[in-house]
């Protein structure tokens, strides 16, 4: 019983141990950043409880942030372990019933996320104790546990029905989540917990259909892509096909729009929400530019850093092909990063929605800073992605690159504000900075090619002897 669950958990554990041994410094850095982030989250909770501002962070706000995080996390996990996984095809071909195999995969997702919850919640409680925040521990912690369980069930249900041919099945779950966000009452989540169980039991009966539907679409896409193209163009089409198939471009556009609206709103009203009235004279002028910076930073992380990493990290199963294909490393890298042009276009909607709040006079600066931030993120991410090509270290790498990019963009933001506020013709030095970035991008491609040579010992270009 639970043979599939045991195999998946053992395989995940072995994979984690193996990756820790291969990149110990990365995992140490990631662990430090995770602990620091959790403690910082505890500090933020303290700040908005004891400081008189117009923004109040309540326990139910923390509850729903955690609820949504595990909703997304469990959905992604089930997608990777079942819906998209090709290994599941073998498991479904065994004499074991499909329902039993799929249920055990769900238990794998469930156990993994529960372990993550207990680990992170323990650190968070330690952070609250350090900052002397009083909470009703036993009852509240039970509420959070049941909320996480509900989120895991709904996340897996949404994943199953989203990739089904009959997407109308996802409607009850979406309605339930909308009600959660409308009432923002943890007690309502607990009362409707039986509905979450009912949804997952009902969805597991149709889960194999979602897996077969994805496999069918992949076969159709592979047939449609059987055309003769140049090397760079062929790699470009391969990458944009993945972006389109995984619906990442639509996600990038929606993120850019919502980030632009949120950053613009905070640009106008953020000082009233987060800064006490007695301190607004000191920090009131600093916050608007900070929210512009944060908005572009979030857009760039999601539309540049994340896709730049997955260009290489997704090659886990095809790494042996990359090591032996007869093309130059630079052509392979250029073909991959050329697909990022679509990701950049998907991030542009941030600008018009931000201009609604900041005014059309800031169009040139916002456009320039978005281009600057995008190029900087690709320059930084490219060698790191090549270094860890074929490894599933995307979360830790994303976190590490984010911290490094935050430092670089912080300096760039400081310099750009000085240029645009003090020089008579700021566009000239701004264009020179972009030209220097393209030169740095060329150097980054060359460095990445050298790194990939180490990863790919048999590199030979038949077209350019």
Number of C-alpha atoms within 10 A of each C-alpha: 7 13 10 18 20 15 13 16 18 12 12 14 12 12 13 14 12 12 16 15 11 11 12 13 11 17 18 13 14 18 13 11 16 16 15 14 13 20 20 15 16 22 19 12 20 17 16 16 16 10 13 15 16 15 15 16 14 11 14 14 15 13 20 21 12 17 25 18 15 25 26 17 18 27 21 17 22 26 19 12 18 22 24 18 14 13 10 17 14 8 15 16 10 10 7 10 11 18 15 16 21 24 19 19 24 24 18 23 25 19 15 15 20 17 11 12 18 12 11 15 17 13 18 20 18 15 20 21 13 12 15 12 15 9 13 7 10 8 9 13 14 11 16 21 18 16 24 26 22 23 27 32 26 29 26 28 29 27 23 28 22 16 20 22 13 11 13 10 17 19 13 13 19 13 11 16 16 12 14 18 12 9 11 15 15 20 14 13 25 18 9 14 19 11 18 22 17 14 20 23 14 12 21 20 15 16 24 21 18 23 21 17 15 18 17 12 12 15 10 11 14 12 10 9 13 9 8 8 11 10 15 19 17 17 21 20 17 16 21 20 16 15 19 11 14 11 11 18 22 14 14 24 21 16 20 27 21 17 25 28 21 16 26 24 17 21 20 14 13 20 22 15 14 20 20 17 15 9 10 15 12 10 13 16 11 12 19 20 13 16 19 20 20 15 24 26 22 18 28 27 21 20 28 24 28 21 23 27 25 19 22 23 22 15 17 13 11 10 17 12 11 21 19 13 16 15 19 17 24 19 17 19 22 18 21 22 20 17 22 23 12 14 24 21 13 22 27 20 20 26 23 18 19 28 17 13 16 19 10 13 9 12 14 12 16 21 14 17 20 23 18 22 26 24 20 23 27 24 24 20 27 23 21 19 26 25 19 21 22 21 18 18 20 17 12 18 23 22 19 19 21 21 12 15 23 18 12 15 21 16 11 17 18 10 11 21 13 12 17 15 10 10 11 9 11 16 15 11 14 18 13 11 16 18 13 12 18 16 13 16 19 15 13 18 23 16 16 22 24 17 17 24 17 12 18 18 11 14 18 15 13 10 9 8 5
